[in-house]
């Protein structure tokens, strides 16, 4: 049963294109339960609302502090006369 009848169903290829990933990656998301899908005959479809919810859940918060676990790059001194 559709959660929202007005929400169009998307094919796996469309979802892959929208996420800029392979269809195989989308199948993995569906298999793992991270992206809900609906079986229509022998094919799976993803509701637009579920796809948008997945995208929204993947957002990362911007931070103004640089990561502290990375080593800082040191400038390389230039040699004269090379």
C-alpha positions in Angstrom: 0.0 0.0 0.0 1.3 3.4 -0.9 2.0 5.9 1.9 1.1 8.8 -0.3 -0.9 8.1 -3.4 0.2 11.4 -4.9 3.9 10.4 -4.6 5.1 9.0 -7.9 7.0 5.7 -8.0 10.6 5.7 -9.3 12.4 2.9 -11.0 15.7 1.8 -9.6 17.6 3.3 -12.6 16.0 6.7 -11.9 16.9 6.5 -8.2 20.5 5.6 -9.1 20.7 8.5 -11.6 19.3 10.9 -9.0 21.8 9.8 -6.3 24.7 9.6 -8.9 25.3 6.0 -7.9 25.0 2.6 -9.7 21.7 0.6 -9.7 23.6 -2.1 -7.8 24.2 0.4 -5.0 20.5 1.2 -4.9 19.6 -2.5 -4.8 22.0 -2.7 -1.7 20.1 0.1 0.0 16.8 -1.6 -0.7 18.1 -5.0 0.5 19.6 -3.5 3.7 16.3 -1.7 4.5 17.8 1.8 4.3 15.6 2.6 1.3 12.0 1.3 1.3 10.7 -0.1 -2.0 7.4 -1.4 -3.4 7.2 -4.5 -5.6 5.2 -3.9 -8.7 5.0 -7.2 -10.5 8.6 -8.4 -10.9 10.1 -5.0 -10.4 10.8 -2.7 -7.5 9.8 0.9 -7.3 10.7 3.6 -4.8 8.3 6.3 -3.7 9.5 9.8 -4.3 8.7 10.7 -0.7 10.9 7.8 0.5 13.7 8.8 -1.8 13.6 12.3 -0.5 13.5 11.1 3.1 16.6 9.0 2.4 18.4 12.0 0.9 17.4 14.2 3.8 18.7 11.6 6.3 22.1 11.6 4.6 22.8 15.3 5.1 25.8 16.2 7.2 26.1 19.3 9.4 28.5 21.9 8.3 31.3 22.5 10.8 33.6 25.5 11.1 36.3 23.6 13.0 38.8 21.6 10.9 39.1 17.9 11.8 41.6 17.5 14.7 42.6 13.9 13.8 44.3 14.8 10.6 48.0 15.8 10.6 48.6 19.3 9.5 50.5 19.8 6.3 53.9 21.4 6.6 55.3 23.7 3.9 58.2 22.3 1.9 61.2 24.6 1.8 62.3 25.6 -1.7 65.9 24.9 -2.5 67.9 27.5 -4.4 70.0 26.5 -7.4 68.2 23.5 -8.7 
